[in-house]
C-alpha cells in the first residue's frame, strides 16, 4: 500500500487522517514567545479564542526535515515501500523544501531501489493540498498504483480551485496580501476580499460587500467552473465561525446540481494565523483554466490527461 503523508496545513479532520492512515508533519506556531506544534500542542478553537488578546502577532515555521522523516518511517513500519508526500505550495511555505531534504535523509538509511518517495509541491494552500491528499487516499483505496497517484497529483494540482474570504483585513495586511489603502477602503465600504491561488501564491480576484455576497460569489463561480466528473466532493473550510460554513454548504446544495459529499473542516492554527477570524473557504476541481490564462498547449495536455484518468476510473 502507498503511504500518504502531509504537512499540517492540509487541515484535514482527525477522522479523515485516521481513516486513511495519513501521517502529518506539524508546522510550528510561535505565540507570545512560546512554540506550539500545530494541532498537537494547540488546537484551532483554543487558538481562535485567544487570537484577539495576543500581545504579538503569531508567526509560523515549516516542519523540520526530521518530522517528515518520522512520517516516512511510520510508513516503513506499516509495511509500505512507496511514500507519497503532498505539501503546501512552495510559494507560500518552506514545507516542500523541508520534505525534499527529508527525502535525502531518508535515503541515507533506506535503499532507494527498495523504497520509492515522491514529494509533491501542491501549489495549494490549506484544504487545497488537503483536497489532493483526500482524493489520493480515495484513489489508493480503489487500487490506484503509486505511479498513477503521482501522475494524478502532478497533472491536476493546478486545477484545485481555491476561494478564501476573510472578515479581518488586518491579517492580510500583515501577510502582505493587501495594501493598507485597499484595506482602509475595504473597511469603509465593508468589502471582503476573495482570494484564490495563482502560480502557487495567493491573489485577490474579487471583492464583495458583505457575507451574503461572498457566498453568492462562491456558488456562482462553482457552477461555472466545476469539473463535474472529477469533483466527487467539495471541501468548505472555516476558522472561527462554523455556522458561516454551514450556510455556504446549504446554499451550494440548494442552488447547484452538485450531489457529492460536502465536507466542512476547520482551518488549523498555522493557516488561521494568516487568515484570521471569520475566514471561510471552498475547494473543488475546475474543468479548465481559460479564465486564468492557461496556454492552449497546456490546456490540451490537461484535457488528454483528464480523459485518460476518467477512463481508468470507470474501469475500477
C-alpha positions, 0 to 999 in steps of 0.5 A: 500500500502507498503511504500518504503523508502531509504537512499540517496545513492540509487541515484535514479532520482527525477522522479523515487522517485516521481513516486513511492512515495519513501521517502529518508533519506539524508546522510550528506556531510561535505565540507570545514567545512560546512554540506550539506544534500545530494541532498537537500542542494547540488546537484551532478553537483554543487558538481562535479564542485567544487570537484577539488578546495576543500581545504579538502577532503569531508567526509560523515555521515549516516542519523540520526535515526530521518530522517528515522523516518520522512520517516516512518511517511510520510508513516503513513500519506499516509495511509500505515501500512507496511514500507519497508526500503532498505539501503546501505550495512552495510559494507560500511555505518552506514545507516542500523544501523541508520534505525534499531534504527529508527525502535525502535523509531518508535515503541515507538509511533506506535503499532507494531501489527498495523504497520509492518517495515522491514529494509533491509541491501542491501549489495549494494552500490549506484544504487545497493540498488537503483536497489532493491528499483526500482524493489520493487516499480515495484513489489508493483505496480503489487500487490506484498504483503509486505511479498513477497517484503521482501522475494524478497529483502532478497533472491536476494540482493546478486545477484545485480551485481555491476561494478564501474570504476573510472578515479581518483585513488586518491579517492580510495586511500583515501577510502582505496580501493587501495594501493598507489603502485597499484595506482602509477602503475595504473597511469603509465600504465593508468589502471582503476580499476573495482570494484564490491561488495563482502560480502557487501564491495567493491573489485577490480576484474579487471583492464583495460587500458583505457575507451574503455576497461572498457566498453568492460569489462562491456558488456562482463561480462553482457552477461555472467552473466545476469539473463535474466528473472529477469533483466527487466532493467539495471541501468548505473550510472555516476558522472561527465561525462554523455556522458561516460554513454551514450556510455556504454548504446549504446554499451550494446544495440548494442552488447547484446540481452538485450531489457529492459529499460536502465536507466542512473542516476547520482551518488549523492554527498555522493557516488561521494565523494568516487568515484570521477570524471569520475566514471561510473557504471552498475547494473543488476541481475546475474543468479548465483554466481559460479564465486564468490564462492557461496556454492552449498547449497546456490546456490540451495536455490537461484535457488528454490527461483528464480523459485518460484518468476518467477512463481508468476510473470507470474501469475500477 
